[in-house]
Amino acid sequence: MAESTAAQLASTPEEKLALITANTQEVLNHDIIEEILTKNERPLRIYWGTATTGKPHCGYFVPMLKIAEFLAAGCAVTILLADVHGYLDNLKAPIELVELRVVYYRLCITALLKAVNVDTSRLKFVIGSDYQHSPAYMKDLLKLSTQVSVHDASKAGSDVVKQTESPPMSSHIYPLMQALDEEHLDVDAQFGGVDQRKIFALAVEALPRIGFRKRAHIMNPLIPGLQEGGKMSSSDPDSKIDLIDTAEVVKKKLKKAFCPPKQVEGNGVLSFVEHVLMPASALKNNGVACFSVPRRDAETKTYSDIKQMKEDYLADVLQPQSLKPAVTEALLEILGPIRAEFEGSQEWRDVEQKAYPPPPPPEKKQKKQKNLGSRFPGAGAGKDDETNGDVVAKPDGHVEGKGAQEVAVGVKGLSVDDSTEKKA
């Protein structure tokens, strides 16, 4: 992984390249980026897309901090609010809610970028459905579909699109569209998480087959979830902290977070410091990362290097009972303005309720009818008789329900109680 670089404005091609590749896990077709930067005839054009599905969470700080570095390197950045992709991904975004979720995502992302001191006026927001329904786009999508096998499309989307036993065709269309977006957004590079790698590889291989140039691909690492195993995900409430969670909820989730002593691998709390809190502090401190951990029985530890922090954690110099409160305080400081903006925006609160309506209350269980015994009309003669348990005697003497015929004709020695017949 590239070392962290200060997100100050870069001027030389070398400085720009260092900033663009900082804090990334992998870069495909590095030479494409270098060539454009060296020529210096125009800004490098990059796009980052997000399917408008579940609520954005704190894991979104990772791409936002990277976008801040792209802007500092002079890049032209487009943010794609991929509403059509959200619908294609196994209906994660129901068609009735897609437009509302686009609004919600834009409000969240704008507030999130402001929280890390990014000038949002320099960004371009695009909604997928604004151009993906056009005849030109659909024609290119059909052309691309003739050049990609079902196997390759399925493989490309396997780490991104929700997998089912019998996947719909939409799961194969999804990666083709993500590749085609590079051409129709007229970019030089696509940015995303390392889980997108198979889609990026498909784009590199397939776009030239229909006459389009290949692009570079920049990948950031994924943050482990707050629970053991897996990434921070919108579909797992316990693995993530929403951008608009209250302070009480944030504290509760971090208190329960998976953070075993002397374990760095898979430690979501420590990873959050590495990929979010330290880079965020660098943006506020002229490029110098700084994270402090107060300790109850010792002096405060202040880190500017994640490597040293990990070494201290492995050596048990830094412990979970000190790390968690420090992370909680630092995160609440970043989330505070976002939460305040949410509470102060009637539009944001309204769209949140409409885009993510609460689930309906569970249905009340209906009480089972009591077994009134063998003398109740229609009851079975023995405990193991299951055919007559639902039989009901009517006022006129006839019986209804499962097993009614058997009771009426006296099968197994059963009959309707004489007293009932007399009353009828």
N, C-alpha and C positions, 0 to 999 in steps of 0.2 A: 504494500500500500504506500502511496506517495505520502511524504511528510506534509504536515500542515503548513500552509503559506499564508501570510498576512493578506487579508482582502482589501489591500489598498490599490489604487489605480495603477495598472502596469503600463509601461510605455514601450519597451522593446519587445520584439517577437519572443525572445527567450523568457522574459518575465511573464508575458501573457500565457505562454505555453505552460510554464510552471504553475500558474494560478489555475488554469483550466484543468490540469491533471491532478492538482492537489486533492488529497482526501478521497481519491477514487480507488476502486478495487481493480478495475481493468479498463483498458482503452483499446478498441478495435480500429484498425486502419489509422493509426497515429499519423501517418505521412500526409493524409488529407488535411488534417488540422495544421500541421507544420507548413505545408505549401501555401495555404491561404494566409497564414500569419506572416510568412516570409515575404510574400508579394505585397502585403499591406495595402491592397487596393480597396478593400472594403472590410467591414466587420465579419467575423465568423458567425454564421447563423445557426442557432441551436434551438431544438424544441424539446420540451418535456410535456408528456401527456399523462393525465390521470382520469381513469374511468369514474364517473360520478355515481358511486354505489353507496357504501356505508359512510358514516360520519368520519371526516378527517381526524386523525389523532396525532399524538406528539411525534410519531415516527416521521411525519411530514416535515419536521424541522430539518431532517437530513437533506432532502432535495432542495429545500428552500435556502439553506446555507450554501449549498453548491451553486445555486442560481445566483446568489449574491457574489460569489467568486467569478462566475461567468461575466456578470455585469462589470465587475471591477477590471476584468481583462478586456473590456470594450466589446464584448459579444452582443449581438442582437438576439434576444431571447423571446421565444413564443411559448406561451402556456396553453396547451390544448385541453379544454374541458370536454372529455370524450364521452358525451352522452349516449351516442349510438353504441359504443363499446360496452357501456354499462348495461344496456338493454340486451346486447348479444351474449354477455357472459351469464348464461343460464338464468336470465331474468333477475339478476341481482338488483337492478333498478327497474321496477315495473314501469311500463310505458306511461301510465297515468302520472307518475311522480318524477319522470326524467327532467322536465323543465324546471320543476321546483328545486331539484337537487343541484342542477347547474347553478342556480342563483345562490344556494346555500354554500356550495364549494367556492364560488368566487368570493363571497364574503369572508369565508374562513381563510382562504389562501392570501387574500389581501391583508387581513389582520395579522396573519402569521408572518408575512414578509415585513410588515411594519414593526413587529415585535423584535425582529433582528436587524432593524435599521436599514432596510432595503427600500430604495426609491421606486415605488410601483409604477410611477409615470413612465419609466423606461421600459416597461414590459408590454408585450402584446398578448391579449387574451383572445382566443378563438374557440368557438363552440363547434364541435364536430358536425352536428347536423346542418350547420350553415353552408357547408360545402360538400359533405359526403353524400348528399342526396342528388347532387347535380348530375346531368347526363354525362359530362366528361369524366367525372370520378367513377361513375358506375361502369362506363365503357372500359376504363383502365382496370377496374376490379375484375371484370369478366375476362379481360385479356390475361391478367395475372393468374386467375384461377385455372387457365389452360396450361400454365407452366409449373404449377405446384401440385404434387400428388396429395391425396387425402392423408396418407401416412405422414408426409413431411409437415403438412399443416397441423395435424394432430400433435405431432412431436413438438413443433414450435410453440404451441400454446399450452403444453402440459404443465409448466410451472406457473402459469398465470391464470388461465381460464379454469373455472371450477370443473373438476372431472366427475363424470357420472358413468354409470354402467352402460347406458345407451345414449351417448352424447348427441345433442341436436346439431344440425348443420351449422348453426350460428357459431359454435365453438371453433369450427374450421375457418369461417370467414373472418373472425376476430383478428388472428395474426396477419392475414393478408392485408387487411385494412390498416393495421398499425405500420406495416412496411410501406404501403402506398402513401400514407400520410407524409412521409419524408419528401416525396416528390411534389405533392399538392400544397405543402406548406413551404416549399422552396427553401429547404435548409441544407446545411453541410453536415450536420451531425444530429443524432438523437441521443438524449440523455435519459437514463432510467436506472432502476435497481438491477442488481446482478441477476435477479430472478427473471429478467427480461432477455437474458443472453440468447436463448434459442430463437426468439423472435428476431433479434438483431441479426443473428447469423442467417436466418431465412431472408431478411431484407437484402443483405450483402450478396447472396447467391441469386435471388429471384428477380430483383429489379432490373439488372442489366439484360435479362432475357427478354424484356419487353421494351428495351431501348432507353432505360433510365440509368443514371449513374449511381454508383454505390456511395454510401455515406460512411462517416466515422460514427462510432458508438462509444459513449462514455458511461461507465457504470459505477454507481456508488454501492457500498456494502449495505447489507440489511441489518437492522438492529434486532437482537433477540427480544422476544416478548418478555413481559414481566413474570410470566409463569415459566416453569421448567420446560424447555424444548419449544421449537417453533419460533416464527418471527412475530413481530408486533403486527396485529391484523385487525381490520375493522370488524371482521366476523366473529372475533373472540373478545367479548367485553373484558374478561379478566386479564388479557394479555396487553392491554393498551390503556392509555389515558387520553380521553377526548380533549380537544382544545378548549371546550367550554365547560369541562368538569369543574365543580366547585372546589374550593380549597379543602373542604372536609373530605370529599371523595378522593382527591389527589393524595392526601395524607394516608387515607385508608388503603388505597391500592399500593402505594410504595411501601407501606409497612408490611403488607403481605407478600411483596415481590420476592421472587427467587433470587437470593443473594447469599449463597453459602460462604462461610469463611475460607480463605486460602484457595478459592476457586475462581479463576478468571474466565475460562472457557464457558460460553453460554450464560454468563452473568449479565442479565439485562440491565441491571442498575449501573454496573461499571461501564458497559457498552454505551449507555446513554450519556455518561460523562464524556466518553471518548468522542462520540460522533455528534453530539448536540451541545452540551454545556461548555466544553472547552472551545470549540469553534465559534460558538455564539459569544463567548467572552472576548475572543480575539477581535471580533467585529466592533466591540465596544471599546477596546483598549488599544487602538491603533495597531492591530495585528499581533498583539502579545496575549497568548492564552493564559488564563489564571483561574484556578479553582481551589478554594480553601475548604478544609475539613476541620472544624473545631472538634476537639477531643476532650472528654470529661476529665480524665486524670493525667493529661499530658498537654504539651503545647500544640497549638494549631498547626496542621500540615498544609502548606500551600504548594500547589503543583502547576508547573507550566509545561510539563512533559508527561504524557500518558504512560510512557514506558516506565518512568520512575514510580508512577502511581501503581501500576500493575505489580511491579517488583515489591513494593511495600505491602500490597494486598496479599500477595503470595507468601510473604514473610510474616504475615499477621501483625505487622506494624500498623496497618490500616485495617479496621474491622467493620463488619456490617452495621453494628450499633452506632458507629460514628458516620459511616458513609451515607446511610439512608436519610438521616435528618439533613445532612448537607445538601444532598441531591434534591430533597423535597423543597428546601428553602430556595435553592437556585432556580428550580423549575417554576415554583410559584411566582418568583420575581418576573420570569419571562411571560408566564401565562396570565398574570394579573391584568395587564392592559387589554388582552384579548377578551377575558371574561368581562371586564368593565365595558368594553365596546359592545359585546353581545347584550348585556343587560340594559345598555342605554339605547339600543337600536330596536325599535318596534318592528321594523321590516325583518330584521334577522330573527327575532323571536317568533314572529308569525310564520316565516318560511320554514323554520326548524320544526314547528309543530305540524305543518302541512306536508313537508317532505319526508318526515319520519314519524308518522302517526303512531301513537302507542298501541300495542297489541290489544285486541279485545279481551275482556275479562274471561277467565275460564268458565265453562258451563258448569252449573251446579249438577252434582250427581243425583239422579233420581233415586228415591228410596225404593228398596225392593219390598214387594208385598210379603207380609209375614205368612209363614206356613201355619195354618190354624188347626192342623191335625187331621186324622184320617176320617173323622165324621163330617168334615166340611165338604159340601157337595163338590164332586169332581176330584177329590183328593185320591191319591193312590193308596193301595192296600198295604204296600210295603215301603220301607225307607229307600230302597234302591230303584223304585219306579220313577222314571224321569219323564214319562210321556204325558202325564196328566197334571203336572204342577201348575200349568197356566190355565186350566179349565175354570170357567166362571159360571155359576148358576144364575139364571135370570129369573125375575119375579114370576113369569108364566111357566116356569118349570123346565125350560129347555136350557141346554148348556152350550157354551161357546169357548173357543180357544183350542190350543194344541191338545190333542187327545180327546176332544169332545165326542167324536164318534165312538171311540172305545168305551167311554163312560156310558153313553146313551144305550149301547147294545149289550152292556154288561160283560165286556171282555175282562178276563182275570177276576171275575166275581165282583166287579165294581158296578155300582148303580147310584142313581141320585137318591139322596136321603128322603125317606117317605114323608117325613115331617115337612120338608120343603114343598113336596108335591101337594100336600094337603093345604098348606098356606096359599099356594098359587090358586 
